[in-house]
Amino acid sequence: MGRNRNGFTLVELLAVIVILGIIMLIAVPNVVGVIDNNRKETYLSDAKKMVTMAEYATRTNTSILMPNNGEVTVLRLSYINNGDLTKDPEGNNYDTYRSYIAIKKGTDGFDEYYVNLVGGTTEKNRGINLTKVDDLNGDNRFKMVVKNFTIRSSNDEIKNALGVSTVHEYQ
């Protein structure tokens, strides 16, 4: 008569544990990458939403000065936000002063929109560092979302970054 087996041998259990460990080594980084890409996509979506809010503000508020050559109009998030953009994808507050839309007259005469979106703290921020809006749709759009970048929020920093001499600011 054969032996009655009621359980697994130690070798069988170890083999299952090793296989599960290998699966976890492969799966966990992929899941983390998917979560990070979803957060980046949310930053990009929020930046596009800011542009839409800025376009609406410039169309409905005739007191906003649109830029001429050598000028930029800066609309701070605190000025254009209707309450839709408060938290970043990590759960931190968006910085409503350091987040803004900059509108500059392009060489072709059309307005160019730039976005600066800052979530988190000044030291540990994440967001989009003064990027032309057209670049938010490209193949490299995820590279636009960066961590711990130098925030250009003063009017002098914005003038230098965009190569203009005058800033019209709305906050």
N, C-alpha and C positions, 0 to 999 in steps of 0.2 A: 504494500500500500504506500501511496505517496504522502508526502508531508502536506498538511493543510496550511496554506499561506493566507494569513489574515491581514497583512500589511506590506509596506514597501521596505525594500532593503536600504541600508544607508547609502549605498552607491547610487541607487535610483533617485533618492531624495537629493543627493548632491548634484546629480546630473540635471535635475529639474531646476535647482537653485542656480546653477551656472548658466543654463539657458535663459532663465528669467533675468539674470544679471546682464547678459549680453543684449537682450531685447531692451532693457532699460537704458543701457549705454547708448543705444542707437535712437531710441524714441524720445528721451528727455530733452536732448539738445534740439531736436526738431520741433517739439512742442514749445520750447522756450523761444525759438526763432519765429514761430508762427505768432505767438503772443506779442513779441516785440514788433513784428511787421504790422500787426493790427493796430498797435499803439501809434506807430509812425503814420499809418494811413489816417488815423483819427487826427493827428496833428495837421496833416496835409488838408484834410477836410475842413478843419477849423480855420486854417489859413484862408482857404477859398471862401469860406463863409464870411470872414472878415472883409475880404475884397467885395463881396456882394453887399455887405452892410455899408462899406465906404462908397460904393457906386450909388447906392440908394441915397445916402446922405448928400452926396454932391449934386444929385438931381433934384432933391426936394428942398434943400437948404441953399437958397441963393446967396447967403452971406459968406459961404465958403469961397475963398479966393482960389481959383484954379491957377496952376503955375504957368508962367511964361518961360522962355529960354533962360537958363541959369537959376531957376527957382525950383523949389519943391514944396508941396503941400503935405503936411504930416497930420494925419487923423489918428489920434491915440485911441486905443481900445476903450478907454474910459469915456470917450466922446461918442463913439459910434455904437457901442454895445447896448443892445436892448434887453440884456439879461440872459441871452442864449449861451454866451461863452463865459463861464465862470471857472470851471474846473478843467484841468488838463487830463489826459488819459491815465496818468498815474495818481490822480486824486488831489493834486496840489492846485492852488489857485493860480489862474493866469495873472501875470503882472500887467495891470491895466494901463500903467504909464509906459513901461518899456516895450509893450506890444503895440504895434502901430502899422498903419498903411502909409506909405510914402508915394506920392503921385508926382511924377516928373515929366516934363515935355520931352518927348523923344526927338531924335534927329529927323524923323519923318513927319513931325508935326503932331503926331498922335500922343495921347497920354500913356505913359508906362507906369504900371503899378508894381510896387515892391512891398513885401510883407516882412515884418519882424514879429515873431510870436514867441513869447517867453513864458514858460511854465516853471514852477518850482521856485527856489530861492536864488538870490544873486550868485551865490557861490556854487550851488548845485542845481543848475538849470538844465532844461531840455526844451528844445523847440526849433524854430526856423530862424536862422541868422540872416537878416536883411537880404532876401532873395527876390529876384524878378519873378513875378507871378507866372509867367510863361514857363519857367523851369519846374514848376510844381507838377506838371503833367508828363514830364519826360521819363525816359527809361531809368534815369538816375535819381528819380524823385525821392527815394528812401534815403539817399545820401544827403538830402537837404535837411533832414531832421538830425540834429546833433546834440551832444551833451556838453555841458560846462564850457560854453563859448563866451567870448568877450562880447558883452552886450553894448551895442551902439545905440544909445538912447538920447544923448544930449544933442541939441541942435548943431553944435560944432562937429560932433562925430558923424551925424547924418550928412551934413554938408560935405565933409571930406570923403565919405564913402561913396556919395553919389555925384561928386564933382560939380556942386552948385555953390552959389554965393548967398542965396537967400532962402530962408525957411519960413513958411506960413504954418503955424502950429495951432491945432485945435485939440483941447483936452477937457 
